[in-house]
Amino acid sequence: MIRLRHEREQRKWSQARLARRARISNSDMSRIEGGWLRPYPNQLKRLAKALDWPVETADQLLVLM
């Protein structure tokens, strides 16, 4: 599981809710969490902000746990 999914599930958010908050399509959100899509830097920053994660370490959201 990647940290992004873990952080989302800790908040009890659906993929759709995080996608809305980060202004990312639901399909992209699913593919990012599934490891099928590497997010663009601006998408990664928006995901970090939506999760109240430090933007400067946003790449850590993609680390396997």
CHARMM internal coordinates of N, CA and C (Angstrom, degrees):
IC EDIT
DIST 1 N 1 CA 1.4597
DIST 1 CA 1 C 1.5302
ANGL 1 N 1 CA 1 C 107.80
DIST 1 C 2 N 1.3238
ANGL 1 CA 1 C 2 N 115.92
DIHE 1 N 1 CA 1 C 2 N 137.55
DIST 2 N 2 CA 1.4539
ANGL 1 C 2 N 2 CA 118.50
DIHE 1 CA 1 C 2 N 2 CA 176.72
DIST 2 CA 2 C 1.5283
ANGL 2 N 2 CA 2 C 109.92
DIHE 1 C 2 N 2 CA 2 C -86.58
DIST 2 C 3 N 1.3076
ANGL 2 CA 2 C 3 N 115.20
DIHE 2 N 2 CA 2 C 3 N 154.87
DIST 3 N 3 CA 1.4642
ANGL 2 C 3 N 3 CA 120.88
DIHE 2 CA 2 C 3 N 3 CA -176.78
DIST 3 CA 3 C 1.5253
ANGL 3 N 3 CA 3 C 111.82
DIHE 2 C 3 N 3 CA 3 C -56.92
DIST 3 C 4 N 1.3198
ANGL 3 CA 3 C 4 N 117.99
DIHE 3 N 3 CA 3 C 4 N -35.72
DIST 4 N 4 CA 1.4628
ANGL 3 C 4 N 4 CA 121.40
DIHE 3 CA 3 C 4 N 4 CA -179.98
DIST 4 CA 4 C 1.5319
ANGL 4 N 4 CA 4 C 110.33
DIHE 3 C 4 N 4 CA 4 C -54.89
DIST 4 C 5 N 1.3028
ANGL 4 CA 4 C 5 N 116.03
DIHE 4 N 4 CA 4 C 5 N -48.77
DIST 5 N 5 CA 1.4651
ANGL 4 C 5 N 5 CA 119.93
DIHE 4 CA 4 C 5 N 5 CA 179.52
DIST 5 CA 5 C 1.5318
ANGL 5 N 5 CA 5 C 110.69
DIHE 4 C 5 N 5 CA 5 C -63.43
DIST 5 C 6 N 1.3140
ANGL 5 CA 5 C 6 N 115.92
DIHE 5 N 5 CA 5 C 6 N -43.32
DIST 6 N 6 CA 1.4589
ANGL 5 C 6 N 6 CA 120.62
DIHE 5 CA 5 C 6 N 6 CA 178.92
DIST 6 CA 6 C 1.5315
ANGL 6 N 6 CA 6 C 110.66
DIHE 5 C 6 N 6 CA 6 C -58.18
DIST 6 C 7 N 1.3230
ANGL 6 CA 6 C 7 N 116.69
DIHE 6 N 6 CA 6 C 7 N -47.49
DIST 7 N 7 CA 1.4693
ANGL 6 C 7 N 7 CA 121.05
DIHE 6 CA 6 C 7 N 7 CA -179.43
DIST 7 CA 7 C 1.5322
ANGL 7 N 7 CA 7 C 110.69
DIHE 6 C 7 N 7 CA 7 C -62.78
DIST 7 C 8 N 1.3169
ANGL 7 CA 7 C 8 N 116.68
DIHE 7 N 7 CA 7 C 8 N -40.65
DIST 8 N 8 CA 1.4666
ANGL 7 C 8 N 8 CA 120.62
DIHE 7 CA 7 C 8 N 8 CA 178.44
DIST 8 CA 8 C 1.5267
ANGL 8 N 8 CA 8 C 110.78
DIHE 7 C 8 N 8 CA 8 C -64.51
DIST 8 C 9 N 1.3172
ANGL 8 CA 8 C 9 N 116.39
DIHE 8 N 8 CA 8 C 9 N -46.15
DIST 9 N 9 CA 1.4597
ANGL 8 C 9 N 9 CA 120.42
DIHE 8 CA 8 C 9 N 9 CA -178.51
DIST 9 CA 9 C 1.5287
ANGL 9 N 9 CA 9 C 111.71
DIHE 8 C 9 N 9 CA 9 C -67.40
DIST 9 C 10 N 1.3240
ANGL 9 CA 9 C 10 N 118.14
DIHE 9 N 9 CA 9 C 10 N -33.05
DIST 10 N 10 CA 1.4641
ANGL 9 C 10 N 10 CA 121.26
DIHE 9 CA 9 C 10 N 10 CA 176.19
DIST 10 CA 10 C 1.5282
ANGL 10 N 10 CA 10 C 111.00
DIHE 9 C 10 N 10 CA 10 C -58.94
DIST 10 C 11 N 1.3231
ANGL 10 CA 10 C 11 N 115.81
DIHE 10 N 10 CA 10 C 11 N -32.85
DIST 11 N 11 CA 1.4614
ANGL 10 C 11 N 11 CA 121.41
DIHE 10 CA 10 C 11 N 11 CA 179.75
DIST 11 CA 11 C 1.5270
ANGL 11 N 11 CA 11 C 112.27
DIHE 10 C 11 N 11 CA 11 C -86.91
DIST 11 C 12 N 1.3277
ANGL 11 CA 11 C 12 N 115.19
DIHE 11 N 11 CA 11 C 12 N -4.79
DIST 12 N 12 CA 1.4703
ANGL 11 C 12 N 12 CA 122.37
DIHE 11 CA 11 C 12 N 12 CA -177.63
DIST 12 CA 12 C 1.5295
ANGL 12 N 12 CA 12 C 111.41
DIHE 11 C 12 N 12 CA 12 C 60.91
DIST 12 C 13 N 1.3380
ANGL 12 CA 12 C 13 N 115.09
DIHE 12 N 12 CA 12 C 13 N 38.48
DIST 13 N 13 CA 1.4616
ANGL 12 C 13 N 13 CA 121.93
DIHE 12 CA 12 C 13 N 13 CA 177.93
DIST 13 CA 13 C 1.5201
ANGL 13 N 13 CA 13 C 109.49
DIHE 12 C 13 N 13 CA 13 C -98.45
DIST 13 C 14 N 1.3091
ANGL 13 CA 13 C 14 N 115.75
DIHE 13 N 13 CA 13 C 14 N 147.75
DIST 14 N 14 CA 1.4713
ANGL 13 C 14 N 14 CA 120.51
DIHE 13 CA 13 C 14 N 14 CA 171.72
DIST 14 CA 14 C 1.5339
ANGL 14 N 14 CA 14 C 108.11
DIHE 13 C 14 N 14 CA 14 C -80.35
DIST 14 C 15 N 1.3181
ANGL 14 CA 14 C 15 N 115.21
DIHE 14 N 14 CA 14 C 15 N 164.62
DIST 15 N 15 CA 1.4655
ANGL 14 C 15 N 15 CA 119.19
DIHE 14 CA 14 C 15 N 15 CA 173.86
DIST 15 CA 15 C 1.5205
ANGL 15 N 15 CA 15 C 110.02
DIHE 14 C 15 N 15 CA 15 C -59.44
DIST 15 C 16 N 1.3224
ANGL 15 CA 15 C 16 N 116.25
DIHE 15 N 15 CA 15 C 16 N -39.38
DIST 16 N 16 CA 1.4671
ANGL 15 C 16 N 16 CA 120.56
DIHE 15 CA 15 C 16 N 16 CA -178.58
DIST 16 CA 16 C 1.5294
ANGL 16 N 16 CA 16 C 111.24
DIHE 15 C 16 N 16 CA 16 C -62.57
DIST 16 C 17 N 1.3166
ANGL 16 CA 16 C 17 N 116.65
DIHE 16 N 16 CA 16 C 17 N -39.92
DIST 17 N 17 CA 1.4662
ANGL 16 C 17 N 17 CA 119.21
DIHE 16 CA 16 C 17 N 17 CA -179.83
DIST 17 CA 17 C 1.5242
ANGL 17 N 17 CA 17 C 110.73
DIHE 16 C 17 N 17 CA 17 C -65.54
DIST 17 C 18 N 1.3241
ANGL 17 CA 17 C 18 N 117.38
DIHE 17 N 17 CA 17 C 18 N -45.14
DIST 18 N 18 CA 1.4631
ANGL 17 C 18 N 18 CA 120.04
DIHE 17 CA 17 C 18 N 18 CA 178.66
DIST 18 CA 18 C 1.5274
ANGL 18 N 18 CA 18 C 110.31
DIHE 17 C 18 N 18 CA 18 C -64.79
DIST 18 C 19 N 1.3163
ANGL 18 CA 18 C 19 N 116.95
DIHE 18 N 18 CA 18 C 19 N -40.80
DIST 19 N 19 CA 1.4651
ANGL 18 C 19 N 19 CA 120.58
DIHE 18 CA 18 C 19 N 19 CA 178.57
DIST 19 CA 19 C 1.5288
ANGL 19 N 19 CA 19 C 110.78
DIHE 18 C 19 N 19 CA 19 C -59.03
DIST 19 C 20 N 1.3299
ANGL 19 CA 19 C 20 N 116.76
DIHE 19 N 19 CA 19 C 20 N -44.25
DIST 20 N 20 CA 1.4713
ANGL 19 C 20 N 20 CA 120.74
DIHE 19 CA 19 C 20 N 20 CA 177.90
DIST 20 CA 20 C 1.5232
ANGL 20 N 20 CA 20 C 111.31
DIHE 19 C 20 N 20 CA 20 C -61.16
DIST 20 C 21 N 1.3272
ANGL 20 CA 20 C 21 N 115.65
DIHE 20 N 20 CA 20 C 21 N -47.58
DIST 21 N 21 CA 1.4665
ANGL 20 C 21 N 21 CA 120.56
DIHE 20 CA 20 C 21 N 21 CA -177.76
DIST 21 CA 21 C 1.5221
ANGL 21 N 21 CA 21 C 111.54
DIHE 20 C 21 N 21 CA 21 C -63.04
DIST 21 C 22 N 1.3287
ANGL 21 CA 21 C 22 N 116.97
DIHE 21 N 21 CA 21 C 22 N -33.49
DIST 22 N 22 CA 1.4631
ANGL 21 C 22 N 22 CA 121.97
DIHE 21 CA 21 C 22 N 22 CA -178.09
DIST 22 CA 22 C 1.5269
ANGL 22 N 22 CA 22 C 112.88
DIHE 21 C 22 N 22 CA 22 C -94.88
DIST 22 C 23 N 1.3380
ANGL 22 CA 22 C 23 N 116.39
DIHE 22 N 22 CA 22 C 23 N -0.97
DIST 23 N 23 CA 1.4653
ANGL 22 C 23 N 23 CA 121.72
DIHE 22 CA 22 C 23 N 23 CA -178.75
DIST 23 CA 23 C 1.5397
ANGL 23 N 23 CA 23 C 111.33
DIHE 22 C 23 N 23 CA 23 C 56.53
DIST 23 C 24 N 1.3374
ANGL 23 CA 23 C 24 N 113.67
DIHE 23 N 23 CA 23 C 24 N 50.45
DIST 24 N 24 CA 1.4599
ANGL 23 C 24 N 24 CA 122.62
DIHE 23 CA 23 C 24 N 24 CA 177.69
DIST 24 CA 24 C 1.5234
ANGL 24 N 24 CA 24 C 106.60
DIHE 23 C 24 N 24 CA 24 C -124.91
DIST 24 C 25 N 1.3123
ANGL 24 CA 24 C 25 N 117.74
DIHE 24 N 24 CA 24 C 25 N 144.86
DIST 25 N 25 CA 1.4619
ANGL 24 C 25 N 25 CA 119.53
DIHE 24 CA 24 C 25 N 25 CA 179.91
DIST 25 CA 25 C 1.5273
ANGL 25 N 25 CA 25 C 110.21
DIHE 24 C 25 N 25 CA 25 C -65.84
DIST 25 C 26 N 1.3172
ANGL 25 CA 25 C 26 N 115.35
DIHE 25 N 25 CA 25 C 26 N 152.60
DIST 26 N 26 CA 1.4660
ANGL 25 C 26 N 26 CA 120.44
DIHE 25 CA 25 C 26 N 26 CA 178.40
DIST 26 CA 26 C 1.5253
ANGL 26 N 26 CA 26 C 111.32
DIHE 25 C 26 N 26 CA 26 C -59.67
DIST 26 C 27 N 1.3193
ANGL 26 CA 26 C 27 N 116.53
DIHE 26 N 26 CA 26 C 27 N -39.43
DIST 27 N 27 CA 1.4669
ANGL 26 C 27 N 27 CA 119.08
DIHE 26 CA 26 C 27 N 27 CA -178.95
DIST 27 CA 27 C 1.5312
ANGL 27 N 27 CA 27 C 110.77
DIHE 26 C 27 N 27 CA 27 C -67.40
DIST 27 C 28 N 1.3290
ANGL 27 CA 27 C 28 N 117.62
DIHE 27 N 27 CA 27 C 28 N -40.67
DIST 28 N 28 CA 1.4661
ANGL 27 C 28 N 28 CA 119.87
DIHE 27 CA 27 C 28 N 28 CA 176.73
DIST 28 CA 28 C 1.5250
ANGL 28 N 28 CA 28 C 110.51
DIHE 27 C 28 N 28 CA 28 C -64.05
DIST 28 C 29 N 1.3191
ANGL 28 CA 28 C 29 N 116.81
DIHE 28 N 28 CA 28 C 29 N -40.75
DIST 29 N 29 CA 1.4688
ANGL 28 C 29 N 29 CA 120.61
DIHE 28 CA 28 C 29 N 29 CA 179.34
DIST 29 CA 29 C 1.5211
ANGL 29 N 29 CA 29 C 110.21
DIHE 28 C 29 N 29 CA 29 C -59.40
DIST 29 C 30 N 1.3150
ANGL 29 CA 29 C 30 N 116.89
DIHE 29 N 29 CA 29 C 30 N -45.33
DIST 30 N 30 CA 1.4540
ANGL 29 C 30 N 30 CA 121.72
DIHE 29 CA 29 C 30 N 30 CA 179.20
DIST 30 CA 30 C 1.5340
ANGL 30 N 30 CA 30 C 110.85
DIHE 29 C 30 N 30 CA 30 C -62.52
DIST 30 C 31 N 1.3166
ANGL 30 CA 30 C 31 N 117.03
DIHE 30 N 30 CA 30 C 31 N -44.32
DIST 31 N 31 CA 1.4717
ANGL 30 C 31 N 31 CA 120.60
DIHE 30 CA 30 C 31 N 31 CA -178.92
DIST 31 CA 31 C 1.5228
ANGL 31 N 31 CA 31 C 111.75
DIHE 30 C 31 N 31 CA 31 C -69.20
DIST 31 C 32 N 1.3256
ANGL 31 CA 31 C 32 N 118.08
DIHE 31 N 31 CA 31 C 32 N -34.46
DIST 32 N 32 CA 1.4664
ANGL 31 C 32 N 32 CA 120.69
DIHE 31 CA 31 C 32 N 32 CA 177.21
DIST 32 CA 32 C 1.5257
ANGL 32 N 32 CA 32 C 109.50
DIHE 31 C 32 N 32 CA 32 C -64.96
DIST 32 C 33 N 1.3234
ANGL 32 CA 32 C 33 N 116.19
DIHE 32 N 32 CA 32 C 33 N -49.29
DIST 33 N 33 CA 1.4709
ANGL 32 C 33 N 33 CA 119.46
DIHE 32 CA 32 C 33 N 33 CA 179.43
DIST 33 CA 33 C 1.5161
ANGL 33 N 33 CA 33 C 111.96
DIHE 32 C 33 N 33 CA 33 C -63.41
DIST 33 C 34 N 1.3019
ANGL 33 CA 33 C 34 N 117.71
DIHE 33 N 33 CA 33 C 34 N -33.39
DIST 34 N 34 CA 1.4610
ANGL 33 C 34 N 34 CA 121.48
DIHE 33 CA 33 C 34 N 34 CA -179.77
DIST 34 CA 34 C 1.5167
ANGL 34 N 34 CA 34 C 113.55
DIHE 33 C 34 N 34 CA 34 C -79.49
DIST 34 C 35 N 1.3364
ANGL 34 CA 34 C 35 N 117.08
DIHE 34 N 34 CA 34 C 35 N -5.42
DIST 35 N 35 CA 1.4566
ANGL 34 C 35 N 35 CA 120.54
DIHE 34 CA 34 C 35 N 35 CA -179.79
DIST 35 CA 35 C 1.5118
ANGL 35 N 35 CA 35 C 114.26
DIHE 34 C 35 N 35 CA 35 C 81.43
DIST 35 C 36 N 1.3257
ANGL 35 CA 35 C 36 N 116.94
DIHE 35 N 35 CA 35 C 36 N 10.43
DIST 36 N 36 CA 1.4655
ANGL 35 C 36 N 36 CA 121.50
DIHE 35 CA 35 C 36 N 36 CA -178.69
DIST 36 CA 36 C 1.5206
ANGL 36 N 36 CA 36 C 112.61
DIHE 35 C 36 N 36 CA 36 C -89.88
DIST 36 C 37 N 1.3233
ANGL 36 CA 36 C 37 N 117.06
DIHE 36 N 36 CA 36 C 37 N -13.44
DIST 37 N 37 CA 1.4596
ANGL 36 C 37 N 37 CA 121.00
DIHE 36 CA 36 C 37 N 37 CA -176.54
DIST 37 CA 37 C 1.5166
ANGL 37 N 37 CA 37 C 109.04
DIHE 36 C 37 N 37 CA 37 C -140.74
DIST 37 C 38 N 1.3003
ANGL 37 CA 37 C 38 N 116.16
DIHE 37 N 37 CA 37 C 38 N 128.07
DIST 38 N 38 CA 1.4702
ANGL 37 C 38 N 38 CA 121.40
DIHE 37 CA 37 C 38 N 38 CA 173.62
DIST 38 CA 38 C 1.5274
ANGL 38 N 38 CA 38 C 106.23
DIHE 37 C 38 N 38 CA 38 C -89.61
DIST 38 C 39 N 1.3283
ANGL 38 CA 38 C 39 N 117.76
DIHE 38 N 38 CA 38 C 39 N 121.88
DIST 39 N 39 CA 1.4671
ANGL 38 C 39 N 39 CA 119.23
DIHE 38 CA 38 C 39 N 39 CA -176.93
DIST 39 CA 39 C 1.5281
ANGL 39 N 39 CA 39 C 111.78
DIHE 38 C 39 N 39 CA 39 C -68.32
DIST 39 C 40 N 1.3265
ANGL 39 CA 39 C 40 N 114.81
DIHE 39 N 39 CA 39 C 40 N 149.23
DIST 40 N 40 CA 1.4560
ANGL 39 C 40 N 40 CA 120.42
DIHE 39 CA 39 C 40 N 40 CA 172.30
DIST 40 CA 40 C 1.5302
ANGL 40 N 40 CA 40 C 107.60
DIHE 39 C 40 N 40 CA 40 C -64.49
DIST 40 C 41 N 1.3242
ANGL 40 CA 40 C 41 N 118.26
DIHE 40 N 40 CA 40 C 41 N 155.42
DIST 41 N 41 CA 1.4726
ANGL 40 C 41 N 41 CA 120.15
DIHE 40 CA 40 C 41 N 41 CA 179.97
DIST 41 CA 41 C 1.5316
ANGL 41 N 41 CA 41 C 113.54
DIHE 40 C 41 N 41 CA 41 C -54.24
DIST 41 C 42 N 1.3295
ANGL 41 CA 41 C 42 N 117.23
DIHE 41 N 41 CA 41 C 42 N -39.30
DIST 42 N 42 CA 1.4691
ANGL 41 C 42 N 42 CA 118.28
DIHE 41 CA 41 C 42 N 42 CA -179.95
DIST 42 CA 42 C 1.5351
ANGL 42 N 42 CA 42 C 111.27
DIHE 41 C 42 N 42 CA 42 C -68.64
DIST 42 C 43 N 1.3240
ANGL 42 CA 42 C 43 N 118.27
DIHE 42 N 42 CA 42 C 43 N -34.29
DIST 43 N 43 CA 1.4665
ANGL 42 C 43 N 43 CA 121.31
DIHE 42 CA 42 C 43 N 43 CA 176.21
DIST 43 CA 43 C 1.5265
ANGL 43 N 43 CA 43 C 110.14
DIHE 42 C 43 N 43 CA 43 C -66.03
DIST 43 C 44 N 1.3183
ANGL 43 CA 43 C 44 N 116.18
DIHE 43 N 43 CA 43 C 44 N -41.70
DIST 44 N 44 CA 1.4568
ANGL 43 C 44 N 44 CA 120.74
DIHE 43 CA 43 C 44 N 44 CA -179.55
DIST 44 CA 44 C 1.5281
ANGL 44 N 44 CA 44 C 110.34
DIHE 43 C 44 N 44 CA 44 C -63.82
DIST 44 C 45 N 1.3111
ANGL 44 CA 44 C 45 N 117.10
DIHE 44 N 44 CA 44 C 45 N -40.69
DIST 45 N 45 CA 1.4682
ANGL 44 C 45 N 45 CA 120.68
DIHE 44 CA 44 C 45 N 45 CA 177.36
DIST 45 CA 45 C 1.5276
ANGL 45 N 45 CA 45 C 111.01
DIHE 44 C 45 N 45 CA 45 C -63.82
DIST 45 C 46 N 1.3202
ANGL 45 CA 45 C 46 N 116.38
DIHE 45 N 45 CA 45 C 46 N -41.32
DIST 46 N 46 CA 1.4670
ANGL 45 C 46 N 46 CA 119.60
DIHE 45 CA 45 C 46 N 46 CA 178.99
DIST 46 CA 46 C 1.5296
ANGL 46 N 46 CA 46 C 111.14
DIHE 45 C 46 N 46 CA 46 C -65.80
DIST 46 C 47 N 1.3306
ANGL 46 CA 46 C 47 N 116.99
DIHE 46 N 46 CA 46 C 47 N -38.00
DIST 47 N 47 CA 1.4659
ANGL 46 C 47 N 47 CA 120.15
DIHE 46 CA 46 C 47 N 47 CA 176.19
DIST 47 CA 47 C 1.5310
ANGL 47 N 47 CA 47 C 110.38
DIHE 46 C 47 N 47 CA 47 C -62.97
DIST 47 C 48 N 1.3169
ANGL 47 CA 47 C 48 N 116.70
DIHE 47 N 47 CA 47 C 48 N -44.49
DIST 48 N 48 CA 1.4609
ANGL 47 C 48 N 48 CA 120.69
DIHE 47 CA 47 C 48 N 48 CA 179.16
DIST 48 CA 48 C 1.5244
ANGL 48 N 48 CA 48 C 110.65
DIHE 47 C 48 N 48 CA 48 C -60.26
DIST 48 C 49 N 1.3179
ANGL 48 CA 48 C 49 N 116.61
DIHE 48 N 48 CA 48 C 49 N -46.15
DIST 49 N 49 CA 1.4687
ANGL 48 C 49 N 49 CA 119.90
DIHE 48 CA 48 C 49 N 49 CA 179.83
DIST 49 CA 49 C 1.5252
ANGL 49 N 49 CA 49 C 111.23
DIHE 48 C 49 N 49 CA 49 C -62.80
DIST 49 C 50 N 1.3270
ANGL 49 CA 49 C 50 N 116.75
DIHE 49 N 49 CA 49 C 50 N -40.75
DIST 50 N 50 CA 1.4640
ANGL 49 C 50 N 50 CA 120.47
DIHE 49 CA 49 C 50 N 50 CA -179.49
DIST 50 CA 50 C 1.5245
ANGL 50 N 50 CA 50 C 111.07
DIHE 49 C 50 N 50 CA 50 C -63.07
DIST 50 C 51 N 1.3275
ANGL 50 CA 50 C 51 N 116.84
DIHE 50 N 50 CA 50 C 51 N -31.28
DIST 51 N 51 CA 1.4616
ANGL 50 C 51 N 51 CA 122.07
DIHE 50 CA 50 C 51 N 51 CA -179.27
DIST 51 CA 51 C 1.5313
ANGL 51 N 51 CA 51 C 112.71
DIHE 50 C 51 N 51 CA 51 C -94.53
DIST 51 C 52 N 1.3324
ANGL 51 CA 51 C 52 N 117.34
DIHE 51 N 51 CA 51 C 52 N 4.11
DIST 52 N 52 CA 1.4714
ANGL 51 C 52 N 52 CA 122.02
DIHE 51 CA 51 C 52 N 52 CA -174.55
DIST 52 CA 52 C 1.5291
ANGL 52 N 52 CA 52 C 111.19
DIHE 51 C 52 N 52 CA 52 C 56.02
DIST 52 C 53 N 1.3072
ANGL 52 CA 52 C 53 N 114.86
DIHE 52 N 52 CA 52 C 53 N 40.52
DIST 53 N 53 CA 1.4626
ANGL 52 C 53 N 53 CA 123.43
DIHE 52 CA 52 C 53 N 53 CA 179.56
DIST 53 CA 53 C 1.5265
ANGL 53 N 53 CA 53 C 106.79
DIHE 52 C 53 N 53 CA 53 C -100.33
DIST 53 C 54 N 1.3443
ANGL 53 CA 53 C 54 N 120.00
DIHE 53 N 53 CA 53 C 54 N 143.04
DIST 54 N 54 CA 1.4697
ANGL 53 C 54 N 54 CA 120.54
DIHE 53 CA 53 C 54 N 54 CA 178.50
DIST 54 CA 54 C 1.5308
ANGL 54 N 54 CA 54 C 111.55
DIHE 53 C 54 N 54 CA 54 C -58.66
DIST 54 C 55 N 1.3080
ANGL 54 CA 54 C 55 N 116.28
DIHE 54 N 54 CA 54 C 55 N 122.94
DIST 55 N 55 CA 1.4707
ANGL 54 C 55 N 55 CA 121.15
DIHE 54 CA 54 C 55 N 55 CA -176.25
DIST 55 CA 55 C 1.5235
ANGL 55 N 55 CA 55 C 111.53
DIHE 54 C 55 N 55 CA 55 C -60.48
DIST 55 C 56 N 1.3314
ANGL 55 CA 55 C 56 N 116.80
DIHE 55 N 55 CA 55 C 56 N -35.37
DIST 56 N 56 CA 1.4663
ANGL 55 C 56 N 56 CA 119.02
DIHE 55 CA 55 C 56 N 56 CA -178.22
DIST 56 CA 56 C 1.5261
ANGL 56 N 56 CA 56 C 113.15
DIHE 55 C 56 N 56 CA 56 C -66.73
DIST 56 C 57 N 1.3164
ANGL 56 CA 56 C 57 N 117.96
DIHE 56 N 56 CA 56 C 57 N -15.55
DIST 57 N 57 CA 1.4667
ANGL 56 C 57 N 57 CA 121.37
DIHE 56 CA 56 C 57 N 57 CA 176.68
DIST 57 CA 57 C 1.5364
ANGL 57 N 57 CA 57 C 111.28
DIHE 56 C 57 N 57 CA 57 C -117.01
DIST 57 C 58 N 1.3123
ANGL 57 CA 57 C 58 N 116.45
DIHE 57 N 57 CA 57 C 58 N 24.68
DIST 58 N 58 CA 1.4715
ANGL 57 C 58 N 58 CA 121.16
DIHE 57 CA 57 C 58 N 58 CA -176.95
DIST 58 CA 58 C 1.5219
ANGL 58 N 58 CA 58 C 112.77
DIHE 57 C 58 N 58 CA 58 C -57.90
DIST 58 C 59 N 1.3453
ANGL 58 CA 58 C 59 N 117.03
DIHE 58 N 58 CA 58 C 59 N -30.93
DIST 59 N 59 CA 1.4595
ANGL 58 C 59 N 59 CA 119.02
DIHE 58 CA 58 C 59 N 59 CA -179.43
DIST 59 CA 59 C 1.5281
ANGL 59 N 59 CA 59 C 111.96
DIHE 58 C 59 N 59 CA 59 C -64.30
DIST 59 C 60 N 1.3183
ANGL 59 CA 59 C 60 N 118.18
DIHE 59 N 59 CA 59 C 60 N -18.97
DIST 60 N 60 CA 1.4644
ANGL 59 C 60 N 60 CA 121.79
DIHE 59 CA 59 C 60 N 60 CA 176.77
DIST 60 CA 60 C 1.5217
ANGL 60 N 60 CA 60 C 112.76
DIHE 59 C 60 N 60 CA 60 C -68.62
DIST 60 C 61 N 1.3381
ANGL 60 CA 60 C 61 N 116.51
DIHE 60 N 60 CA 60 C 61 N -17.66
DIST 61 N 61 CA 1.4574
ANGL 60 C 61 N 61 CA 119.91
DIHE 60 CA 60 C 61 N 61 CA 177.35
DIST 61 CA 61 C 1.5183
ANGL 61 N 61 CA 61 C 111.90
DIHE 60 C 61 N 61 CA 61 C -66.50
DIST 61 C 62 N 1.3203
ANGL 61 CA 61 C 62 N 117.69
DIHE 61 N 61 CA 61 C 62 N -18.23
DIST 62 N 62 CA 1.4721
ANGL 61 C 62 N 62 CA 121.65
DIHE 61 CA 61 C 62 N 62 CA -177.71
DIST 62 CA 62 C 1.5231
ANGL 62 N 62 CA 62 C 113.23
DIHE 61 C 62 N 62 CA 62 C -97.58
DIST 62 C 63 N 1.3227
ANGL 62 CA 62 C 63 N 117.18
DIHE 62 N 62 CA 62 C 63 N 4.58
DIST 63 N 63 CA 1.4522
ANGL 62 C 63 N 63 CA 122.06
DIHE 62 CA 62 C 63 N 63 CA -178.68
DIST 63 CA 63 C 1.5243
ANGL 63 N 63 CA 63 C 110.08
DIHE 62 C 63 N 63 CA 63 C -77.73
DIST 63 C 64 N 1.3252
ANGL 63 CA 63 C 64 N 115.71
DIHE 63 N 63 CA 63 C 64 N 139.18
DIST 64 N 64 CA 1.4690
ANGL 63 C 64 N 64 CA 120.74
DIHE 63 CA 63 C 64 N 64 CA 175.50
DIST 64 CA 64 C 1.5095
ANGL 64 N 64 CA 64 C 109.68
DIHE 63 C 64 N 64 CA 64 C -72.09
DIST 64 C 65 N 1.3235
ANGL 64 CA 64 C 65 N 114.71
DIHE 64 N 64 CA 64 C 65 N 141.16
DIST 65 N 65 CA 1.4699
ANGL 64 C 65 N 65 CA 119.77
DIHE 64 CA 64 C 65 N 65 CA 178.32
DIST 65 CA 65 C 1.5123
ANGL 65 N 65 CA 65 C 109.75
DIHE 64 C 65 N 65 CA 65 C -110.43
END
COOR INIT
IC SEED 1 N 1 CA 1 C
IC BUILD
